[in-house]
Amino acid sequence: MTEKRLNEKSLELITRMIRNTQQNIEEGNYNQSIVWDASILAVSLIYVVLDIMTTSPPCSALS
């Protein structure tokens, strides 16, 4: 019996979270996510470029 209640509460929580996400997207509150995604991408690319520049043989004197 308690397992059934737990499953019902879990399903209710998941449904509520999906509904809240849909409302946030409709309201345009997804801009913050785009900013974070772009920031992470930019930092990752900078890291890769710097790693290549400092570990490749022609530029290894820089490190």
Summary of the structure (lengths in Angstrom):
residues: 63
radius of gyration: 22.8
end to end distance: 64.4
largest distance: 69.0
contacts: 116
relative contact order: 0.06
helix: 90%
strand: 0%
